[in-house]
Amino acid sequence: MEMKPKYNPQEVEAGRYQKWLDQELFKPSDHSDKPTYTIVIPPPNVTGKLHLGHAWDTTLQDILTRMKRMQGYETLYLPGMDHAGIATQAKVEAKMREEGISRHDIGREKFLEKAWEWKEEYASFIRQQWAKLGLGLDYSRERFTLDSGLSQAVRKVFVDMYNKGLIYRGERIINWDPAARTALSDIEVVHEDVNGKFYHFKYPFADGEGYMEIATTRPETMLGDTAIVVNPDDERYQDVIGKTVILPVVGRELPIIADDYVDKEFGSGAMKVT
């Protein structure tokens, strides 16, 4: 047998994966007496193609599944994909902007059609990449997180938890996306440091003896001020701790309190509590 000087993966792999699928090597028996071993693939988002992290992760899972099969287990490596919600919507809208249209131009139903077209396109890419990796997946059981069965299960659990008081509607500060017109979770927000402006306000003392200068980057929060806090070690404010100042515009009295949380070197060294 001649050993070629250079390994050609395309030549070796050509047709091999399809043969595995044709022989149903990755399809477990529903009537087996063997012990079972199952891994549900962490479903990749349909926002795009798989990356190196997916390759690393799924290869380890495939190794475990194959090892268990060799040890006599009935194994299932279950494939699936995640709709990714707002992330996929953002991708679809970006593509539409390149075409000069927006989701508001075409309406909800047409936009959903485009979202499903995107899903089908990238689901096909992902399956091709799984095949390239040689993953032992049972495609007859493939799932998508918007499948009717999964959606019904999620809805049932949500309603049950709501009825038990474990989920409730409340009020809190949220991350609002003015473009998507929806709330975002903290992990969906891209944080960016930008240079802002300091606004300096004079808060007069309630006894009429002068004023305190307060520096803030958020003047719009002044109406919610409840106190002024200074560092107890800041010599500039030793004599005013315990006094009160008047909130400009509103005329409400605010106590001056002390806490070492305040950075003496930041702004005026006096911070308003909102």
N, C-alpha and C positions, 0 to 999 in steps of 0.2 A: 504494500500500500504506500503510495507516494504521499509524503507530507509536504504540503505547499509551504514555501518560505514565509508567506504573509497570510494572516488570518483574515478571511473575508466574511464578516458577520451577515451581510445580506444574502450571500450564497448559502450559508449554513441555516439561516433562519427562514428562508423563503418557504412558505407553505406549512411550516411546522406548527404554528399556532392554530391555523385553521384545522389541521388534522386533529389536534387535541380537542377542539370544539366539536368536530364531527363525531368523534368517539365518545363525546359527553363525559370526558374524564373529570370535569369539575362539577358535575351535576350529581348531588347526593341522592341516595335512594330514600324514598319516603317510608319504606317498609324494612329498613335495616335494623338488626339487633345490636349493631356496634354502638359503642359510646359515641356521643356527638361532640363536635368541636366547631364553633361558628365564630367568624369575625365579620362584623358589619363595617365595610369600608367607610372611613370618615368622608362623607360626601363632599367632593370638590364643588365649588361654586361654578355656575355656568357663565360667570363673568368673562372667562377667557380660557386659554389653554393651560394645561398642567405645567408646573415648573419643577425645578430640581428637588424642592422640598417634598412634593407629592411623590416623586420617584423614590426618594430615600424612604419615606414612610411606608408606602405600599409594598416596596420590596421586602421590608422586614416582616410585614403581615403575611405576604405570600410565602416567605420562608417558613414561618410558623405553621401555616395551614398545610403546606406540603409535608413538613416534618410529622405533623399529627396524622396525616393520611398514611404515611409510611409506618406509623406506630399502630395502625389498625383502627383509627377513628373514622367515622363517617363525617366528612368535613364539608363546610359551606363557607365560601368567601363571597359575601353578598355585595354586589355593586350597587351604587346609587349616586345621585347628584342632588345638589341643593339649589333652589331657585335664587337664593341670595337677596331677594327682596329689593331694597332700595339701591344696593350696589349694582345689580343688573339693570335696574331702571335707569341709573345714571349712565351706564354704558350705552344703552339703547338711545337715550336722549342725546348723548354726545354724537352718535352716528347720525341721528336725524338732523342735528345742527349742521353737520357737514353737507347735508342735502338741502339745507335752507328751510327746514320746517321744524315745528315743535309739536309736542303732544297735545297742546291746546288747539292747534290748527286742525288736527285730524279727529279729535274726540277720543273718548275712552276705549270704545270697542276696537277701533282701528289701531290704537296704540297697543292694546293687548295682543292683537294679531302680530304686530311687529316684535313684541317681546317674546312671543312663542316662536317666531321665526328665528330670533337670536338664539333661543334655547336649543332648538333643533340643530342649528349650525354648529354650536360649540359642543353640544352633547356628542355629535358625530366626531369632532376633533378629539374629544376626551377618550372615546372608545378606541379610536385608532392608536392613541398614545398608550392606553392600557394594553392593547394587543402588542405594541412594540416592546413593552416591558415584560410581556409573557405572563401576565397575572392570571392565576387560576380562578377566574370569576365565573359564577353561574349566571349568565346573562338572562336566562329564562325567569329569574326572580328580580331583575333590576328594578329599582325604585327611584322615584323622583319625589321631592318633598311637597309637591303640589298634587300628587296622585290623590284621587278621591278618597281612598281608604285612609291614607295618612292624614288628609285634611279633616276628615270626619273624626278621627281619633283625637287629633289636637283640639278640635272644637269641643268635643265631649269632655276632655280633661279640663279645659279652660272653664267651661260652664260649671262643672262639678266643683272646681276649686273656688269659683266665684260664689256659688251657693253655700259653700262652707265658710265663707268669709276670709279665705286665704288670698284672694285677689280682690282689690277694691279700687275705686276711682277716688283719687285725692288731688291735692294741689301741691305743686312743687315747681321750682325753676327748671326749665327744660332747655335742651339745645334745639333751636328752631331753624330749619333750613328754609329760607325764603324762596329758593328756586324750586325745590321739591315740594314745598308747602306741607311739610310734615315734621314731626319730632324725630330727633336722632338720638341714639344711645351714645354714651360717652365714648365707647370704643370706635364709633363711626365718625367721630369728629377729628379732623386734622388740626392739631394745635400749631400755631405759628406766632412767634414773638414779633411784635411790631413796636416801633417807637410811637408813644402817645404824647399827650400834652398834660402838663400840670396846670390846674386852675386854682388860683388862690382866692379864698373868701375870708372876709373879716366877720368873725362871730363876736358881737359886743357882749361884754360881761353884764349880767343881770343887774348888778349894783351900779352900773353906769361908769365904772372906772376902767375905761379903755376897752380893748378887744383882744381876741386871739386870732392869729392867722392860721387857717386850715388849708392845706394843699390836698387836692384830690384829682384823680384822673376820671372820676365818674360823677360829675356834677348833677346828672339826672337822678341820682339816688338821694339827693339832699332831703327830699320830702319825707324820707323814711328814717332820718337820723334819730337816734335815741340817746346818744351820749357822745362825749369827746374823751378819748383815752390818750394818756401820755405815759412815757417811761418814768417810773418813780426815781430813777437815778439821773434824770435830765434836770440839771440845775436851773434851766430857764423856766421850768414850770413847777418848781417846788412849792411856791406860795399860792398856786391857783388850784391845786388838787382839793376837791371838795366844794369848790365854788360852782356856779352855774353860768352858762352863756345863753344868748338868745339865738335861736335858729333863724337866719335871715328869711324874709318873705313870709314865713309862717308865724313867727313870733313865739314859738314854743320854747320853754326853758329846757336846757340839756345839762345834766350833771357832768362835771369833769372828774374822771376816775383815773386810776393808775394801774398799769400792767407792764411787766418787763417784756412782753411780746412786741411792743412798739420799738421800731428801729429809730434811734435818736437822730441818725444821719439821713434818714429818708424824708424828703419833702420838708415840711416845717417841724417835723418831730411830733406833731399832734395829729391823731387819726380820728376821723369820725366813725362812729359805730352805726351801721345801718341794719 
